[in-house]
Amino acid sequence: MTDKKEVIHTHIWHEESEDDNPFAAKRCYCSGYDVYGDLLGKISWFEYIFLLYTLEPPTPEQSRLLEGIAIILANPGPRDHSVRAAMLGGVGGSHGAASLIAALSVGAGQLGGAREVLLAMEYWQQCGCVLEKWVNIITTPPKPSRVDVWPEMEHTPGFDPHGASCPTPVKQSLNHLSTLSPKGNLSWLENNQTELEKHTDMPLALTGVIAAAFIDLDLLPAQGEMLYLLLRLPGAGAHALEQRDFGWRKYPFFRDGITLTDDPNTNPPS
Amino acid sequence: MASPKSLLEAENNWKTAMGLSFPGERVVIRGKDLFTDLKDMRWMELLLFGITGRYFSDEEIKLFEGIWVLCTSYPDPRVWNNRVASLAGTARSTATLALSGANALSEAELYGRKPDIRAYEFLVRCEKILKLEQLNLEEIVKQELNAHRAIPGYGRPIVNKDERINPLIDLLHKLNFENGIYLDLAFNIESALLTGRWRMKMNIAAPIAAIAADRGLSRNEFYNYMCLCFTGGMLPCFQDASDKMEGTFLPISCSKISYEGKNLRSW
């Protein structure tokens, strides 16, 4: 027996059950809207995603911004750490879920991953569009108040520690999204990119653009982290499926790429 | 300006002392041959050797293994991470996917690895402060409570008493590991909390962090050692739900969704 008092509290979802089965929903409402009776056929996927996360319908500008973000993030490409993780599932014949779990585990991180976006959004929350505050936070990054399972950040979030200059797709993305900047953060980023890069000594990364875009959508860092994880999965899945077909023989194995520095056969104990 | 120099140097070039396999021949782990040097190791011994590169005495390995037994996740599907394993079972997913999800949950704020490493960090910090005689124990405890409203390793969300402490103390007695700088400190902190007005008892994170520190594990080594500890309780939950009729693990009817959002409206 279920404890009568125990329920799932939610602002997102309401259900009415079918008359013949309390475990089957007749109507499902998302933030008050009948999903299958009203929204289906009327709204785009991005409008629905926005509604799910913010509980309000987006303006046309917000919807286009989210759609732009989703296209930019949909496929990080086969060199990306998270997509490589997914493809390793494909080449070895692992399950679809295994490839996506692998992509999420790797793509959650602080270099190019969702945690970096979360931290960059926290920087935005602290600095807004005030250059002086950005310079301060870049030169004196905040330390976490408590130890965590996450390692310490090794670079300014939103910038690329291995970059030579800002890559063209990052510039193109910023350029496009800044035309849809409801709160002006993306436009400010575009105008101040050079100055910020001078202080970080690193070029702007895609994570920095996306963080600004999520802030423009009024999302919280935890919401941005979640959406970033979610919106990068399509490419991971597609590449995993493709590599399953190619097979492991055609996938890099780095046969000669690893050097063992303490091989007992070449370094016998003295 | 940053540059890709480090990436260019590392392309197809990874130098490691951790190990490598030579298919059809041999396997090296941290400079030792798995099939000759390490073949008689216990699994816990191999795990700790892989994490730390160090050897531990038989008694220490019994202690580390004993901690895994006492601190595993109980086969109680009410516990959040175990419930993931049960849900995977009832939804007819696989055991490995069940463990992936359930283990991923296990570095939570409320339980698992985050409290573990925070307890470790608190004990080490506490010991340093006491050594420098900057503050006494009561003052440290007050300061920590003012900063975080909690002492890592002390108190528990559901019940104050931790049933794992006494069996752990028995194990420590059996193996003659009753004392250690950090273990003694862990008990002294509990005494300070109980004699003060806080009435917080030690939970298992404090003594196991203390034991790890006393046995020379760094914070990260302790974290890595504990990563898979909960697995023991997850598999029975998965198995149980897998063995029973699909979909019957604690189903939730529509009426158990308590909607507290916007009124019904049209798009």
Interface residues (C-beta under 8 A of the other chain):
Chain A: T2 E6 V7 I8 H9 T10 H11 I12 W13 H14 E15 E16 S17 P22 F23 A24 A25 Y29 S31 G32 Y33 D34 D38 L39 K42 I43 L55 P57 H95 A97 A98 I101 S105 S145 R146 V147 D148 V149 F159 D160 P161 H162 G163 A164 S165 E197 D201 M202 P203 F254 D256 G257 I258 T259 L260 T261 D262 D263 P264 N265 N267
Chain B: M1 A2 S3 P4 S6 L7 N12 N13 W14 K15 T16 A17 G19 L20 R26 V28 R30 G31 K32 D33 D37 S93 T94 T96 L97 S100 G101 A104 E107 R113 K114 I117 R118 E121 A147 H148 R219 Y223 L250 P251 I252 S253 C254 S255 K256 I257 S258 Y259 E260 G261 K262 N263 L264 R265 S266 W267
